Amino acid sequence: MRHVVGDKSLIRKSRALHEGIRDYPAYSVHDAALILGMPRRTLQRWVYDKPIFTVAASEQAQKFLSFKDLAQFYFLQFVRKHAHLTDWQARKLLEYTKEVTGSEYPLLHESIRVLPRHVFWEHKSRGSDESRILELVRPKGQYVFQEIVNIFASRVDRNTRGWMLRLYPWRLWRSGDQRRPVSVDPYVMSGKLVITGTRIPAQAVATRRRQGETVRDIARDYGLSQQIVMQSLRHLAIRKAA
């Protein structure tokens, strides 16, 4: 199978019959950075220069990310920004969370909670039904007994087991912002970034805008509001969004 990014043709393996769609390496670093609205150089550093964790296709020279990889990088970028962590702290958070949860993708479960300047893990002690809340960042390893709200919850959809099904990356997100202009679902358009609630790739909208079409005409052709078209363009950092 060939995966095309811009004018570069990259090779990736076909998905095996036993391989889950969320585990399949489908995204190049270029694609992933664009989808997540994060600096490509940051993601390149996390994947190539100083790997923060092992991605799905790590054995290949051209590394590809799975949906799980994409989601975990999104979480790390999210907590770096909203829990005010340094790159080093984000790495330590992932290492420590792997250690205490025993999972390769510990940040994807609903038991991980985010508050400004804090990241918590809610779990039940062995042999007990009582939940405990462990502070993972400040101070690391301290149990907290209080009601907390998960500000990350509005950026994901989960299944009944608590695992992420869908991402709603929003480059301009601030606390309390419920907007979800774009989304990523591995079962929709092969995991492309799309206008939420549709099968319209955000890149298709961006391409038409770069070619000089107006937001009004694009919105009319796709049956979308001008506001949602502009928001999708802003997520992709398209300067001619207005």
N, C-alpha and C positions, 0 to 999 in steps of 0.2 A: 504494500500500500504506500502511496506517496502523499505527503502532507505538504501543502504549498503555503509559504509565508512570504508575502510580497513577491519578489522575483526569484526567491530561492526555493529550490525543490529539495525537501528533506525526506529521508527514508525512515519509516517506522514499521515495526512488525505488525502483522494482522492479529486481531484479538483471538485468543484460543477459546475453544468451546467452553472450557471450565473456568475461564477468567471473567470475573464480575465486571460489569461496565464501569463501576466506580473505581476499580483497580487498574483499568486499562490505561497505559500511557498515551494520552491523546493530545497534550498541549506542549508546544515548544515554550521556552522561556519568553520569547517575544510575545507569543499569544497570551500567555498567562499574565504577564505584566500589564498588557493592554486590558484584559478582562478585569483584573483586580484594581485597575486605576492606580498602580504603584510604580515607582521608578524602576525602569528595567535594570539599571545598574545594581540596585539593591537586590533584586531577585537573582541576577547573575552571580552576585557575590555569595548569596545563600545557597545556590545550586552548584556553582563551579569553583569559585575561589576558596571559600571557607564553608563547605557544606554544613548546613544547620541540621539536616537529617537526610537520610538516604531516600531519594525519590524512586519512583517505579522503574524507570528505564535508566538507572544509574550506570549500568555496565556499558552503555553505548557512548561513543564520542559526542554525538549530538543527543543530549539528554531530553527526554520527554517526561511530562508530569501527568499523573492520574488525576481524576476528580478529587480523590482524597488528598493528594499532594496539594492541589490547588486550594482546597478548603483549609488545610492546615496552614499554608502560607498566608491565606487571607486572615485567619485568626491571629497569626503572629503579627502581621502588619497592623491589624485592628488594635490589638492590645499595646503594641509599641506606641501607637498614636494616642489611644484613649486611656491607657493606664500609665502613660508617660514613661515608657521603658527605653533604655538604651539598647543598642544591638546586642551587646554583651548580656544584658539582663534578659532579653528575649530568648537567647540561646540557653541560658541557665534555667529559665522557666520551663522550656521544653525538656531539657535534661531531667530536671527534678520531677516534672509531671510524669514523664515516662517511668521514672524510678518508683514513684508512689502508686501509680495506677497499673503498671505492668503492661501498658499498651503502646504500640508503635505510633498510633494516632490518638494520643490522649486528649488533645485539644478539641476533638470533634464531637465529644459526647456532651449531652445536655447537663451533666453533673458539673461541668466547668462553668463558672459564673464570672462575669466581668463587671466591675464597678470602676468609676474613675480612680485611678492610682492603686487599684487592687484587683487580684485575680484569685478566685476561690475554687476549691474542689469540695463538693458535697458528696459524702459517702456514708455507708452504714458499716459500723464495726462488725467484725466477724462474730456471729452468734447473737447479734443484737439487731432490733428493728429501729433503733434510734439513730437518726441522721446526725452526722457531725460535719462541721465546715472547717476545712483546713486552708489557711492563708498560704498561697504559693509564692508571694512576692515580698510583702512587707508586713511583719517580719516573717521570713520563710519558716514554715513548719508550725506556726502557732494556730491553735484551734480557736474559732470564733463562734460565739453563740448569739446570733442576731438574725433578723429578717433581712434578706438581701434581694435586690432586683437584678435580673440579667439584662443589661443593656445591649448585649450581643444578639438577643433573641429575635429582634425585628429584622435581622440581616440574614436569617436562615429559616428554612422549613425542615422539620424532622419527621421521621416515621414513629410508629408506636414504641419502638425500642430506643428512641432518643437519638438516632444517628441522622446526620445531615443528608437531606435529599436534594436540596436546592439552595443556591447562594443568591443573595441580592446585593452585589457589590455596589457601592455608591461613593464615588471619590470625594464628594463634598459633604458626606454625612457628619452631622453634629448630634449631640445627645438630644433625644426627643423627636428627631426627624424620622417620620414614618414613610417617607417616599421610597418607592421601589421601582424606579424607571426601567432598570435592566435586570436580567437574571441569567443564571447558568444552571441548567439541568441536564445531566448526561443522557436523559431519555428524550430531550427535545433538540432537534436539529443537530444531532451528534455532539451535544455539549457546547454549541456555539453560544456566545453572548447574544441574547435576544431582547427585544422590547417585551417587558413583562406581560404575560397573558396572551402572547402571540407567538408565531413562529417566524417573525421578521428579524433577521440578523441586524444587530446594531451597526455592524460594519457596512452593510448595504445602505443604510440610511446615511452613514458618514461619507461613503463614496459619492453618493448623489449630491450631498452638500458641498463636498470639495469640488465637484464638477460645475458648481455654480447654481444649482437649483435652489429655490427658496424653501424655507421651512414650511411655509404655507402650502406650497405645491406638494412637497413630500408628505406632509400630514394628510392632505386630501387624498392622494393616491393610495395611501395605506389605510385610510379610515381611522387615523389617530388624531389626538389633539395636538395642537402646535406645542403646548407645554411639555408633553411627554417626549416629543421629538427633540426639543431643545435640551431637555434634561439628559437624554441619551447622548447627545452630542457633547454636552458638558462633561459627562462621565469619561468620554473618550478624549477629552481635552481638545476638542475641535474648536479652533479659534473663531471660525465663522459660524458660530452657533446661533447668533441673532439674525 
